Amino acid sequence: MAQGRTNAAIAGRLVVTERAIAKHTANIFAKLGLEVSDDDNRRVLAVLAYLDHGR
């Protein structure tokens, strides 16, 4: 996700289904408290949270 890959691309690299990736990303969004929004991109916000956590 941090490399800008789609769910399909991530699934292909990990040799799992897109549905598995969607489920895991939904869990990540939930743990980070990132709800669906027309104004925000949850994928970008999740990556930013990951990068901020590493500091």
PQR file of N, CA, C, O and H, with PARSE charges and radii, in Angstrom:
ATOM      1  N   MET A   1       0.827  -1.180   0.000 -0.4000 1.5000
ATOM      2  CA  MET A   1       0.000   0.000   0.000 -0.0000 2.0000
ATOM      3  C   MET A   1       0.877   1.252   0.000  0.5500 1.7000
ATOM      4  O   MET A   1       0.592   2.221  -0.704 -0.5500 1.4000
ATOM      5  N   ALA A   2       1.940   1.221   0.791 -0.4000 1.5000
ATOM      6  CA  ALA A   2       2.839   2.376   0.882 -0.0000 2.0000
ATOM      7  C   ALA A   2       3.588   2.605  -0.422  0.5500 1.7000
ATOM      8  O   ALA A   2       4.129   3.689  -0.642 -0.5500 1.4000
ATOM      9  H   ALA A   2       2.172   0.434   1.363  0.4000 1.0000
ATOM     10  N   GLN A   3       3.626   1.614  -1.273 -0.4000 1.5000
ATOM     11  CA  GLN A   3       4.282   1.757  -2.573 -0.0000 2.0000
ATOM     12  C   GLN A   3       3.301   2.193  -3.657  0.5500 1.7000
ATOM     13  O   GLN A   3       3.657   2.253  -4.833 -0.5500 1.4000
ATOM     14  H   GLN A   3       3.187   0.734  -1.094  0.4000 1.0000
ATOM     15  N   GLY A   4       2.060   2.498  -3.257 -0.4000 1.5000
ATOM     16  CA  GLY A   4       1.058   2.973  -4.199 -0.0000 2.0000
ATOM     17  C   GLY A   4       0.389   1.878  -5.008  0.5500 1.7000
ATOM     18  O   GLY A   4      -0.224   2.162  -6.037 -0.5500 1.4000
ATOM     19  H   GLY A   4       1.771   2.449  -2.301  0.4000 1.0000
ATOM     20  N   ARG A   5       0.492   0.648  -4.571 -0.4000 1.5000
ATOM     21  CA  ARG A   5      -0.076  -0.475  -5.315 -0.0000 2.0000
ATOM     22  C   ARG A   5      -1.575  -0.627  -5.050  0.5500 1.7000
ATOM     23  O   ARG A   5      -2.066  -0.295  -3.971 -0.5500 1.4000
ATOM     24  H   ARG A   5       0.990   0.418  -3.735  0.4000 1.0000
ATOM     25  N   THR A   6      -2.281  -1.130  -6.043 -0.4000 1.5000
ATOM     26  CA  THR A   6      -3.703  -1.428  -5.909 -0.0000 2.0000
ATOM     27  C   THR A   6      -3.875  -2.733  -5.141  0.5500 1.7000
ATOM     28  O   THR A   6      -2.917  -3.475  -4.927 -0.5500 1.4000
ATOM     29  H   THR A   6      -1.882  -1.400  -6.919  0.4000 1.0000
ATOM     30  N   ASN A   7      -5.100  -2.997  -4.736 -0.4000 1.5000
ATOM     31  CA  ASN A   7      -5.368  -4.273  -4.070 -0.0000 2.0000
ATOM     32  C   ASN A   7      -5.009  -5.441  -4.985  0.5500 1.7000
ATOM     33  O   ASN A   7      -4.470  -6.449  -4.529 -0.5500 1.4000
ATOM     34  H   ASN A   7      -5.879  -2.395  -4.910  0.4000 1.0000
ATOM     35  N   ALA A   8      -5.311  -5.301  -6.278 -0.4000 1.5000
ATOM     36  CA  ALA A   8      -4.997  -6.377  -7.232 -0.0000 2.0000
ATOM     37  C   ALA A   8      -3.495  -6.612  -7.310  0.5500 1.7000
ATOM     38  O   ALA A   8      -3.044  -7.757  -7.346 -0.5500 1.4000
ATOM     39  H   ALA A   8      -5.749  -4.482  -6.649  0.4000 1.0000
ATOM     40  N   ALA A   9      -2.722  -5.536  -7.336 -0.4000 1.5000
ATOM     41  CA  ALA A   9      -1.270  -5.676  -7.416 -0.0000 2.0000
ATOM     42  C   ALA A   9      -0.699  -6.283  -6.144  0.5500 1.7000
ATOM     43  O   ALA A   9       0.206  -7.116  -6.201 -0.5500 1.4000
ATOM     44  H   ALA A   9      -3.088  -4.606  -7.306  0.4000 1.0000
ATOM     45  N   ILE A  10      -1.218  -5.872  -5.008 -0.4000 1.5000
ATOM     46  CA  ILE A  10      -0.760  -6.429  -3.729 -0.0000 2.0000
ATOM     47  C   ILE A  10      -1.096  -7.915  -3.673  0.5500 1.7000
ATOM     48  O   ILE A  10      -0.265  -8.732  -3.278 -0.5500 1.4000
ATOM     49  H   ILE A  10      -1.953  -5.195  -4.961  0.4000 1.0000
ATOM     50  N   ALA A  11      -2.314  -8.257  -4.067 -0.4000 1.5000
ATOM     51  CA  ALA A  11      -2.741  -9.662  -4.062 -0.0000 2.0000
ATOM     52  C   ALA A  11      -1.850 -10.502  -4.967  0.5500 1.7000
ATOM     53  O   ALA A  11      -1.472 -11.617  -4.608 -0.5500 1.4000
ATOM     54  H   ALA A  11      -2.989  -7.594  -4.388  0.4000 1.0000
ATOM     55  N   GLY A  12      -1.519  -9.979  -6.118 -0.4000 1.5000
ATOM     56  CA  GLY A  12      -0.648 -10.703  -7.038 -0.0000 2.0000
ATOM     57  C   GLY A  12       0.732 -10.939  -6.464  0.5500 1.7000
ATOM     58  O   GLY A  12       1.294 -12.024  -6.615 -0.5500 1.4000
ATOM     59  H   GLY A  12      -1.826  -9.073  -6.410  0.4000 1.0000
ATOM     60  N   ARG A  13       1.279  -9.936  -5.809 -0.4000 1.5000
ATOM     61  CA  ARG A  13       2.627 -10.081  -5.232 -0.0000 2.0000
ATOM     62  C   ARG A  13       2.646 -11.039  -4.054  0.5500 1.7000
ATOM     63  O   ARG A  13       3.632 -11.742  -3.834 -0.5500 1.4000
ATOM     64  H   ARG A  13       0.822  -9.055  -5.686  0.4000 1.0000
ATOM     65  N   LEU A  14       1.542 -11.068  -3.287 -0.4000 1.5000
ATOM     66  CA  LEU A  14       1.483 -11.934  -2.107 -0.0000 2.0000
ATOM     67  C   LEU A  14       0.847 -13.292  -2.403  0.5500 1.7000
ATOM     68  O   LEU A  14       0.791 -14.164  -1.537 -0.5500 1.4000
ATOM     69  H   LEU A  14       0.741 -10.497  -3.465  0.4000 1.0000
ATOM     70  N   VAL A  15       0.379 -13.456  -3.611 -0.4000 1.5000
ATOM     71  CA  VAL A  15      -0.289 -14.683  -4.063 -0.0000 2.0000
ATOM     72  C   VAL A  15      -1.469 -15.016  -3.152  0.5500 1.7000
ATOM     73  O   VAL A  15      -1.583 -16.126  -2.632 -0.5500 1.4000
ATOM     74  H   VAL A  15       0.425 -12.747  -4.315  0.4000 1.0000
ATOM     75  N   VAL A  16      -2.333 -14.037  -2.975 -0.4000 1.5000
ATOM     76  CA  VAL A  16      -3.590 -14.206  -2.249 -0.0000 2.0000
ATOM     77  C   VAL A  16      -4.683 -13.546  -3.082  0.5500 1.7000
ATOM     78  O   VAL A  16      -4.399 -12.935  -4.112 -0.5500 1.4000
ATOM     79  H   VAL A  16      -2.241 -13.135  -3.397  0.4000 1.0000
ATOM     80  N   THR A  17      -5.925 -13.669  -2.640 -0.4000 1.5000
ATOM     81  CA  THR A  17      -7.025 -13.076  -3.391 -0.0000 2.0000
ATOM     82  C   THR A  17      -7.154 -11.580  -3.089  0.5500 1.7000
ATOM     83  O   THR A  17      -6.708 -11.094  -2.050 -0.5500 1.4000
ATOM     84  H   THR A  17      -6.155 -14.165  -1.803  0.4000 1.0000
ATOM     85  N   GLU A  18      -7.775 -10.870  -4.025 -0.4000 1.5000
ATOM     86  CA  GLU A  18      -8.058  -9.458  -3.788 -0.0000 2.0000
ATOM     87  C   GLU A  18      -8.985  -9.288  -2.592  0.5500 1.7000
ATOM     88  O   GLU A  18      -8.892  -8.311  -1.848 -0.5500 1.4000
ATOM     89  H   GLU A  18      -8.138 -11.264  -4.870  0.4000 1.0000
ATOM     90  N   ARG A  19      -9.873 -10.249  -2.422 -0.4000 1.5000
ATOM     91  CA  ARG A  19     -10.798 -10.196  -1.289 -0.0000 2.0000
ATOM     92  C   ARG A  19     -10.034 -10.241   0.037  0.5500 1.7000
ATOM     93  O   ARG A  19     -10.401  -9.548   0.986 -0.5500 1.4000
ATOM     94  H   ARG A  19      -9.949 -11.043  -3.025  0.4000 1.0000
ATOM     95  N   ALA A  20      -8.982 -11.049   0.105 -0.4000 1.5000
ATOM     96  CA  ALA A  20      -8.160 -11.118   1.319 -0.0000 2.0000
ATOM     97  C   ALA A  20      -7.496  -9.778   1.591  0.5500 1.7000
ATOM     98  O   ALA A  20      -7.440  -9.328   2.736 -0.5500 1.4000
ATOM     99  H   ALA A  20      -8.684 -11.612  -0.666  0.4000 1.0000
ATOM    100  N   ILE A  21      -6.994  -9.140   0.540 -0.4000 1.5000
ATOM    101  CA  ILE A  21      -6.366  -7.830   0.704 -0.0000 2.0000
ATOM    102  C   ILE A  21      -7.394  -6.809   1.170  0.5500 1.7000
ATOM    103  O   ILE A  21      -7.117  -6.015   2.069 -0.5500 1.4000
ATOM    104  H   ILE A  21      -7.040  -9.506  -0.390  0.4000 1.0000
ATOM    105  N   ALA A  22      -8.570  -6.824   0.570 -0.4000 1.5000
ATOM    106  CA  ALA A  22      -9.629  -5.886   0.957 -0.0000 2.0000
ATOM    107  C   ALA A  22     -10.003  -6.075   2.428  0.5500 1.7000
ATOM    108  O   ALA A  22     -10.232  -5.100   3.144 -0.5500 1.4000
ATOM    109  H   ALA A  22      -8.794  -7.468  -0.160  0.4000 1.0000
ATOM    110  N   LYS A  23     -10.064  -7.320   2.870 -0.4000 1.5000
ATOM    111  CA  LYS A  23     -10.396  -7.604   4.263 -0.0000 2.0000
ATOM    112  C   LYS A  23      -9.317  -7.078   5.203  0.5500 1.7000
ATOM    113  O   LYS A  23      -9.624  -6.477   6.233 -0.5500 1.4000
ATOM    114  H   LYS A  23      -9.879  -8.112   2.288  0.4000 1.0000
ATOM    115  N   HIS A  24      -8.080  -7.300   4.855 -0.4000 1.5000
ATOM    116  CA  HIS A  24      -6.982  -6.840   5.705 -0.0000 2.0000
ATOM    117  C   HIS A  24      -6.885  -5.318   5.727  0.5500 1.7000
ATOM    118  O   HIS A  24      -6.643  -4.731   6.782 -0.5500 1.4000
ATOM    119  H   HIS A  24      -7.830  -7.789   4.019  0.4000 1.0000
ATOM    120  N   THR A  25      -7.068  -4.674   4.580 -0.4000 1.5000
ATOM    121  CA  THR A  25      -7.010  -3.216   4.573 -0.0000 2.0000
ATOM    122  C   THR A  25      -8.173  -2.626   5.358  0.5500 1.7000
ATOM    123  O   THR A  25      -8.008  -1.609   6.032 -0.5500 1.4000
ATOM    124  H   THR A  25      -7.264  -5.151   3.723  0.4000 1.0000
ATOM    125  N   ALA A  26      -9.347  -3.249   5.281 -0.4000 1.5000
ATOM    126  CA  ALA A  26     -10.491  -2.787   6.074 -0.0000 2.0000
ATOM    127  C   ALA A  26     -10.176  -2.886   7.564  0.5500 1.7000
ATOM    128  O   ALA A  26     -10.540  -1.999   8.337 -0.5500 1.4000
ATOM    129  H   ALA A  26      -9.481  -4.075   4.734  0.4000 1.0000
ATOM    130  N   ASN A  27      -9.503  -3.960   7.967 -0.4000 1.5000
ATOM    131  CA  ASN A  27      -9.101  -4.112   9.371 -0.0000 2.0000
ATOM    132  C   ASN A  27      -8.096  -3.044   9.780  0.5500 1.7000
ATOM    133  O   ASN A  27      -8.167  -2.515  10.889 -0.5500 1.4000
ATOM    134  H   ASN A  27      -9.208  -4.681   7.339  0.4000 1.0000
ATOM    135  N   ILE A  28      -7.166  -2.727   8.893 -0.4000 1.5000
ATOM    136  CA  ILE A  28      -6.181  -1.675   9.168 -0.0000 2.0000
ATOM    137  C   ILE A  28      -6.896  -0.346   9.344  0.5500 1.7000
ATOM    138  O   ILE A  28      -6.626   0.383  10.298 -0.5500 1.4000
ATOM    139  H   ILE A  28      -7.109  -3.157   7.992  0.4000 1.0000
ATOM    140  N   PHE A  29      -7.815  -0.023   8.421 -0.4000 1.5000
ATOM    141  CA  PHE A  29      -8.550   1.233   8.508 -0.0000 2.0000
ATOM    142  C   PHE A  29      -9.332   1.313   9.819  0.5500 1.7000
ATOM    143  O   PHE A  29      -9.365   2.363  10.461 -0.5500 1.4000
ATOM    144  H   PHE A  29      -8.033  -0.616   7.646  0.4000 1.0000
ATOM    145  N   ALA A  30      -9.955   0.215  10.212 -0.4000 1.5000
ATOM    146  CA  ALA A  30     -10.737   0.192  11.451 -0.0000 2.0000
ATOM    147  C   ALA A  30      -9.837   0.419  12.667  0.5500 1.7000
ATOM    148  O   ALA A  30     -10.182   1.197  13.555 -0.5500 1.4000
ATOM    149  H   ALA A  30      -9.928  -0.638   9.690  0.4000 1.0000
ATOM    150  N   LYS A  31      -8.697  -0.250  12.710 -0.4000 1.5000
ATOM    151  CA  LYS A  31      -7.778  -0.091  13.845 -0.0000 2.0000
ATOM    152  C   LYS A  31      -7.240   1.325  13.954  0.5500 1.7000
ATOM    153  O   LYS A  31      -6.948   1.806  15.049 -0.5500 1.4000
ATOM    154  H   LYS A  31      -8.416  -0.883  11.988  0.4000 1.0000
ATOM    155  N   LEU A  32      -7.109   1.992  12.809 -0.4000 1.5000
ATOM    156  CA  LEU A  32      -6.617   3.364  12.797 -0.0000 2.0000
ATOM    157  C   LEU A  32      -7.751   4.384  12.965  0.5500 1.7000
ATOM    158  O   LEU A  32      -7.500   5.586  13.047 -0.5500 1.4000
ATOM    159  H   LEU A  32      -7.346   1.601  11.919  0.4000 1.0000
ATOM    160  N   GLY A  33      -8.982   3.906  13.014 -0.4000 1.5000
ATOM    161  CA  GLY A  33     -10.125   4.803  13.155 -0.0000 2.0000
ATOM    162  C   GLY A  33     -10.397   5.614  11.904  0.5500 1.7000
ATOM    163  O   GLY A  33     -10.907   6.731  11.989 -0.5500 1.4000
ATOM    164  H   GLY A  33      -9.186   2.929  12.947  0.4000 1.0000
ATOM    165  N   LEU A  34     -10.069   5.074  10.754 -0.4000 1.5000
ATOM    166  CA  LEU A  34     -10.261   5.771   9.482 -0.0000 2.0000
ATOM    167  C   LEU A  34     -11.573   5.327   8.846  0.5500 1.7000
ATOM    168  O   LEU A  34     -11.649   4.265   8.229 -0.5500 1.4000
ATOM    169  H   LEU A  34      -9.656   4.166  10.684  0.4000 1.0000
ATOM    170  N   GLU A  35     -12.595   6.147   9.005 -0.4000 1.5000
ATOM    171  CA  GLU A  35     -13.905   5.815   8.458 -0.0000 2.0000
ATOM    172  C   GLU A  35     -14.023   6.312   7.024  0.5500 1.7000
ATOM    173  O   GLU A  35     -13.276   7.193   6.597 -0.5500 1.4000
ATOM    174  H   GLU A  35     -12.533   7.010   9.507  0.4000 1.0000
ATOM    175  N   VAL A  36     -14.968   5.739   6.287 -0.4000 1.5000
ATOM    176  CA  VAL A  36     -15.202   6.125   4.902 -0.0000 2.0000
ATOM    177  C   VAL A  36     -15.557   7.605   4.858  0.5500 1.7000
ATOM    178  O   VAL A  36     -16.373   8.086   5.645 -0.5500 1.4000
ATOM    179  H   VAL A  36     -15.575   5.023   6.634  0.4000 1.0000
ATOM    180  N   SER A  37     -14.932   8.318   3.927 -0.4000 1.5000
ATOM    181  CA  SER A  37     -15.147   9.756   3.806 -0.0000 2.0000
ATOM    182  C   SER A  37     -14.982  10.177   2.356  0.5500 1.7000
ATOM    183  O   SER A  37     -14.108   9.677   1.648 -0.5500 1.4000
ATOM    184  H   SER A  37     -14.269   7.927   3.288  0.4000 1.0000
ATOM    185  N   ASP A  38     -15.826  11.100   1.923 -0.4000 1.5000
ATOM    186  CA  ASP A  38     -15.683  11.644   0.570 -0.0000 2.0000
ATOM    187  C   ASP A  38     -14.498  12.604   0.485  0.5500 1.7000
ATOM    188  O   ASP A  38     -13.992  12.879  -0.603 -0.5500 1.4000
ATOM    189  H   ASP A  38     -16.535  11.506   2.498  0.4000 1.0000
ATOM    190  N   ASP A  39     -14.062  13.109   1.630 -0.4000 1.5000
ATOM    191  CA  ASP A  39     -13.010  14.124   1.670 -0.0000 2.0000
ATOM    192  C   ASP A  39     -11.607  13.568   1.880  0.5500 1.7000
ATOM    193  O   ASP A  39     -10.627  14.266   1.618 -0.5500 1.4000
ATOM    194  H   ASP A  39     -14.473  12.886   2.514  0.4000 1.0000
ATOM    195  N   ASP A  40     -11.489  12.325   2.348 -0.4000 1.5000
ATOM    196  CA  ASP A  40     -10.181  11.770   2.701 -0.0000 2.0000
ATOM    197  C   ASP A  40      -9.894  10.477   1.948  0.5500 1.7000
ATOM    198  O   ASP A  40     -10.812   9.732   1.607 -0.5500 1.4000
ATOM    199  H   ASP A  40     -12.285  11.758   2.561  0.4000 1.0000
ATOM    200  N   ASN A  41      -8.627  10.218   1.695 -0.4000 1.5000
ATOM    201  CA  ASN A  41      -8.192   8.968   1.097 -0.0000 2.0000
ATOM    202  C   ASN A  41      -7.610   8.115   2.224  0.5500 1.7000
ATOM    203  O   ASN A  41      -6.517   8.387   2.720 -0.5500 1.4000
ATOM    204  H   ASN A  41      -7.881  10.824   1.972  0.4000 1.0000
ATOM    205  N   ARG A  42      -8.349   7.089   2.617 -0.4000 1.5000
ATOM    206  CA  ARG A  42      -7.928   6.268   3.760 -0.0000 2.0000
ATOM    207  C   ARG A  42      -6.610   5.551   3.510  0.5500 1.7000
ATOM    208  O   ARG A  42      -5.846   5.339   4.452 -0.5500 1.4000
ATOM    209  H   ARG A  42      -9.237   6.868   2.213  0.4000 1.0000
ATOM    210  N   ARG A  43      -6.323   5.175   2.278 -0.4000 1.5000
ATOM    211  CA  ARG A  43      -5.053   4.497   1.979 -0.0000 2.0000
ATOM    212  C   ARG A  43      -3.886   5.424   2.274  0.5500 1.7000
ATOM    213  O   ARG A  43      -2.899   5.013   2.885 -0.5500 1.4000
ATOM    214  H   ARG A  43      -6.944   5.347   1.513  0.4000 1.0000
ATOM    215  N   VAL A  44      -3.996   6.669   1.844 -0.4000 1.5000
ATOM    216  CA  VAL A  44      -2.932   7.634   2.098 -0.0000 2.0000
ATOM    217  C   VAL A  44      -2.814   7.911   3.594  0.5500 1.7000
ATOM    218  O   VAL A  44      -1.707   7.966   4.129 -0.5500 1.4000
ATOM    219  H   VAL A  44      -4.797   7.004   1.349  0.4000 1.0000
ATOM    220  N   LEU A  45      -3.938   8.083   4.264 -0.4000 1.5000
ATOM    221  CA  LEU A  45      -3.915   8.349   5.705 -0.0000 2.0000
ATOM    222  C   LEU A  45      -3.312   7.176   6.476  0.5500 1.7000
ATOM    223  O   LEU A  45      -2.603   7.386   7.460 -0.5500 1.4000
ATOM    224  H   LEU A  45      -4.838   8.039   3.829  0.4000 1.0000
ATOM    225  N   ALA A  46      -3.584   5.950   6.045 -0.4000 1.5000
ATOM    226  CA  ALA A  46      -3.010   4.777   6.708 -0.0000 2.0000
ATOM    227  C   ALA A  46      -1.497   4.747   6.532  0.5500 1.7000
ATOM    228  O   ALA A  46      -0.766   4.444   7.475 -0.5500 1.4000
ATOM    229  H   ALA A  46      -4.160   5.779   5.246  0.4000 1.0000
ATOM    230  N   VAL A  47      -1.030   5.058   5.335 -0.4000 1.5000
ATOM    231  CA  VAL A  47       0.417   5.083   5.085 -0.0000 2.0000
ATOM    232  C   VAL A  47       1.072   6.181   5.916  0.5500 1.7000
ATOM    233  O   VAL A  47       2.135   5.963   6.498 -0.5500 1.4000
ATOM    234  H   VAL A  47      -1.624   5.303   4.569  0.4000 1.0000
ATOM    235  N   LEU A  48       0.454   7.350   5.977 -0.4000 1.5000
ATOM    236  CA  LEU A  48       1.002   8.440   6.780 -0.0000 2.0000
ATOM    237  C   LEU A  48       1.070   8.045   8.254  0.5500 1.7000
ATOM    238  O   LEU A  48       2.042   8.368   8.937 -0.5500 1.4000
ATOM    239  H   LEU A  48      -0.409   7.527   5.504  0.4000 1.0000
ATOM    240  N   ALA A  49       0.046   7.350   8.748 -0.4000 1.5000
ATOM    241  CA  ALA A  49       0.052   6.893  10.146 -0.0000 2.0000
ATOM    242  C   ALA A  49       1.199   5.896  10.358  0.5500 1.7000
ATOM    243  O   ALA A  49       1.876   5.938  11.385 -0.5500 1.4000
ATOM    244  H   ALA A  49      -0.743   7.087   8.193  0.4000 1.0000
ATOM    245  N   TYR A  50       1.413   5.010   9.396 -0.4000 1.5000
ATOM    246  CA  TYR A  50       2.505   4.036   9.478 -0.0000 2.0000
ATOM    247  C   TYR A  50       3.856   4.753   9.535  0.5500 1.7000
ATOM    248  O   TYR A  50       4.706   4.442  10.369 -0.5500 1.4000
ATOM    249  H   TYR A  50       0.862   4.975   8.561  0.4000 1.0000
ATOM    250  N   LEU A  51       4.033   5.715   8.635 -0.4000 1.5000
ATOM    251  CA  LEU A  51       5.299   6.448   8.597 -0.0000 2.0000
ATOM    252  C   LEU A  51       5.521   7.262   9.858  0.5500 1.7000
ATOM    253  O   LEU A  51       6.648   7.361  10.342 -0.5500 1.4000
ATOM    254  H   LEU A  51       3.343   5.968   7.957  0.4000 1.0000
ATOM    255  N   ASP A  52       4.462   7.844  10.392 -0.4000 1.5000
ATOM    256  CA  ASP A  52       4.561   8.649  11.614 -0.0000 2.0000
ATOM    257  C   ASP A  52       4.882   7.767  12.819  0.5500 1.7000
ATOM    258  O   ASP A  52       5.583   8.192  13.737 -0.5500 1.4000
ATOM    259  H   ASP A  52       3.546   7.763   9.999  0.4000 1.0000
ATOM    260  N   HIS A  53       4.371   6.550  12.811 -0.4000 1.5000
ATOM    261  CA  HIS A  53       4.602   5.615  13.918 -0.0000 2.0000
ATOM    262  C   HIS A  53       6.081   5.209  14.006  0.5500 1.7000
ATOM    263  O   HIS A  53       6.576   4.891  15.088 -0.5500 1.4000
ATOM    264  H   HIS A  53       3.801   6.205  12.066  0.4000 1.0000
ATOM    265  N   GLY A  54       6.774   5.220  12.878 -0.4000 1.5000
ATOM    266  CA  GLY A  54       8.165   4.814  12.821 -0.0000 2.0000
ATOM    267  C   GLY A  54       9.140   5.838  13.370  0.5500 1.7000
ATOM    268  O   GLY A  54      10.325   5.545  13.533 -0.5500 1.4000
ATOM    269  H   GLY A  54       6.372   5.479  11.999  0.4000 1.0000
ATOM    270  N   ARG A  55       8.654   7.029  13.653 -0.4000 1.5000
ATOM    271  CA  ARG A  55       9.539   8.094  14.156 -0.0000 2.0000
ATOM    272  C   ARG A  55       9.858   7.944  15.598  0.5500 1.7000
ATOM    273  O   ARG A  55      10.588   8.762  16.158 -0.5500 1.4000
ATOM    274  H   ARG A  55       7.692   7.267  13.520  0.4000 1.0000
TER
END
